[in-house]
Amino acid sequence: MNQIYFFMILLVMSASMARGQVGINADNSTPDLSAILDLKSTAKGFLPPRMTTAQRNTIASPVEGLVIYNTDEKVLNVYNGTVWNSMAPVPAFGCGLTISINHIVSGGVAPVNKTVAYGTVNGIPGELTKCWITSNLGANHQATSVDDATEASAGWYWQFNHKQGYKHDGSTRTPNTIWITSISEGSDWMTGNDPCSIELGTLWHIPTYTEWHNVLINGGWTSLTDPWNSGLKLHAAGFLDCSEGSLNQCGFGGYFWSSTQVGSLYSWGLYIENWGVDMYNSNQAYGFSARCVRDQ
């Protein structure tokens, strides 16, 4: 009897495949005309490949639309052509909550694969209604002190208007590609290159000159410890040198890009150092930290 039943299914599949469709139907019906694959059952489900996040990330060149069941997240994941998206319901955003971001190298922003939980905060003097992450983009966690010199707290570094982030552990830069020593572009930081928008979502962005300047002035920041004692917890993550991409001033100064250009070679950045805090126009080839902000 089982052999007869199996033979009947094969007949249905053969007839369907002749029309460029596949139907596996217990009731011996033909597949729906709108479906290339039609599975019908009232007693069994469809089981996609099951794997951990680490196993999923080893899939070479995933095609857009690829689906797996993530056994770590307990939910389906779909590859959108750039990053893996979780199909878990997305709760309504509220500033003050933690947001979990799965950074993937294949998106062209993250230098390494990792999942990070970012704290968020609002009520910052000068930009009271804006929401900010409380650690640098790419950092494993918030810094433990103003002079925290660890890579895990520093996060990643970016050259102006470039979406590729760089990790630096004090000796090795990742990716260790040829460093761009001169950048000459005629625009502010474009949305399509904004790592905050790409990694956290379209409502997030690198702060403008005005946003940084507002929190600097209204926060009364005059020394290195002032931004650290604020709700933003800015610390001395250092910078990547414009001439070779080496790490400098880690533990001594913090440098954060704004999205606002000064001219074709220079753009505004926030500097926090022992001698003071201010906005300076900086060579766009420097690698500075990114601290993301969102209009609520």
N, C-alpha and C positions, 0 to 999 in steps of 0.2 A: 504493500500500500504506500509506504514511504517512497519507494522508487517511482511509482506512478505519479504521486504528488510532485516530486522533484522534476520529473519529466514535463509535467504540465507547466511548472514555473519556467523551465527552460524554453518551452514553446512561446510563452508570453514574452519573455525577454528577447527571443530571436525576432519575433514579429515587431516588437517595439524598436529594436536596434536597426531594423531595416529602414525605419523612418528617421533614424538619427536620434532615437530616444531609448532609454532603458527603463523598464517598469518591473518591479518586483512586487507582485500583488497576489495576496492569498486568495482573492475572489476571482482571479483569472480575468480581470478587466484590463483594458489598455491604459497606458499612462495618460495623464492629462496633457492636452496639446501644448500647454504653456510650459511644461516641465521637460528638461532633458533627462532627469532622473526622478522617478516617482516611486516612493516606497509606501505601501499601504499595509497597516496592521492595527488591530485593536487590542493587541496583547503584548507587543514588544516595541522597544524604542530604537532610535538611531544612536550608535555609540561612536563618537569621533575619537581620534587618537588622544590618549591621556599621558601627560608628562608634567614634570616640574618646570618652574621658571628657568632654572639652569639648563635643563634639557631643551626647552623651547628655544633658548637663546643660541644654541649650537646649530640650529637649522640654517643651512647655507642658502643665502639668497632667497628668502621666503617670498612667494608670489603674493601680490595684493589679493586679499580675500581669503587667504589661508586660515583655516579654523582648527583650533585644538582645545581640549579641556585641560585647564591648568589645575593640577592637583594641589598646588600650594594655595592658590586663591579660591579654589572650589567654585570655579566659574569658567565659562567659555571665553577664549581670547580670539580676536580676529586681527590679522595683519592688514593695515590700511595702505601699505605701500611705503610707509616711512617708519612707523612704530607699531608695536602690539598694543591693542586696546582691549581693556577688560569689559565684558558685557554685564558686569554687576551694575545695579541701579546706582546712579550718581546722586548723592544727597545734595540738597540745596546748600549753596555755599554760605557760610557765615564767618566773618572775620573773627579770629580768636580760635578757630578750629585748626587742627592739624590736617595738612593735605599730603597724601602719599603719591609720589611720582616715580614711575618706572622709567629711568633713563636708559636709552638704548643707543649704542654706537652707530648703528645703521641709519639713524636719523640725521647724521652729519653735524650734531651739536655736542653730544656727550663724548668725552674721550674714552670712557670706560662704561661698561654696563653695571648699573646698580639701582636699587630702589631706595629712595630717601623720603623721610617724613619731615616736612617743613612746618614749623610753627608760624602763625600769622598774628599780626597785631595792628590795631588802628589807634586813633586818638593821639597821634604824634604831633606835637606843636608845630604849626606852620602848614600842616596837611592833615587836619583832624579827621577828615572823612575818607582818606585813602587807606588801603590795606597793604601791609608790607610783609614779606617773609622775614623771619627773625634770624636767619643765617644766610651766608652767601650761597648763591646758586651753585650746586654741585658739592656742597659740604655735607659730610655724613651727619653732622649735628651742629648745634650752636657752639661757638667758642667757649672755653672755660674761663678765660681771662682776656684782658685787653692785649696782652703780649703773647697769647697762645700762638706758637709757631708750628703747630702740627698740620700736616697735609689734610687730615680728616676734617679739621675745623676751617681750613682756608677755602675749600671749594676750588672752583676752576677759574681760569683767566681767559679774557677775550681781547683781541685787537678790535679797534673801532669799526663798526658796521660789518663785522665778520661773524658768522654764526658758529664757527668751529671753536669749541672750548678746549682748553689745555689744562691738564693735570701736571703738577710739578711736586715731586716728593723731596726736593732739596738737592737731588743729584741728576734725576732723569725727568725729561719732559715727555708727556704722552698726549697726542702723537708726536713723535720725534721727527717730524717732517721739516723740510727746509723752511726756515723762519723768514717771514716777509719783513724786510727791514725798512721799507718805505711804502706808505699808503697815501695816495692822493685821490680823493673822491669828492664829488660835488654835492653831497646831500647829508642830511641828518641820518641817524641810524634808521634804516628802512625796516618796516614791519616784517618783511619776509626773511630778514636776517636777525631778528631780535630773539635771542635765546630764551628770554622770559616768555614771550608769546608762544614760541615753538614748544617749549618743554612744559610750561605750566598751564597754558591755555590762552586764547586770544585776548582775554580781558587784562592780562598781565603784560607789563612792559618795563624796559629799562627806564629809570626816572629821567625826566627832562632836566635841563639846567634849572628851570624855575622851581621844580619840585625839590631838588637838592638844596637850592639856595634858601628856599622857604624854611626847611627844617633846620638848616644851619643857623640862620638868623634868629628864628623864633625859639630854637632850643638853647640859644646862648652858648653855642659850642666855641670854645677858645683853646682847649687843650685836648690831648689824645684821649683822656679819660672821659670827657664829656659825651662823645657819641657812644662810648661803651656803657655809660650809666643811663643812657636813654633806652626807650623801649625797643630800639632797633639793634642794640648790642653790636655796633660796628667795632671791629677789632683790627689789629695790625697784621693783615694777611700778606703784605708785601706786594710786589708786582713783577712781571716778566720784562726784562730789558728789551728795548726796541732794537738793539743791534744784533742780538743773538738768541733771545728768548730764555735767558738764564734768570733764576730767581734772585731777587734782591729785597732787602729791607723787611724780610719776614720776621715778625715779632717786634718791629720798630715803627712801622707805618702802614696805613691802610689806604688803598687807592681804588676809587669806584667810578666807573664810567657814567656819564650822563649820555642821553641820546642826542645831544645838541652839538652841532658842528660850529667851529669858529671860522675855519677856512678850509681849503682843500687838503691841508696837511695836519691841522690841529683841531681838537675838540675839547669840550669842557669835561673835567673830571673833579671829583671831590677828593681832596687830600686830607688825611688826619695823621698828624705827626706830633712828636714831642714839642716842637716849636710852635705849633698852632694848627688850626683847621681853616681851610679856605677852598674856594673854587679856583682851579687853574686850567689854562688851555695847554693841552698836552699833545705830544706827538702821537698820532693815531696808530703807530706801530707798537706802542707799549701794550703789554698784556695786563689789564686791570680786572678787578673783581666785578661781579654783577650782583646787585641787590634789587630784587624785583618788587614792583608796586602795582596795585590794581585799583582802578576807579570803581568804587562800590555802586 
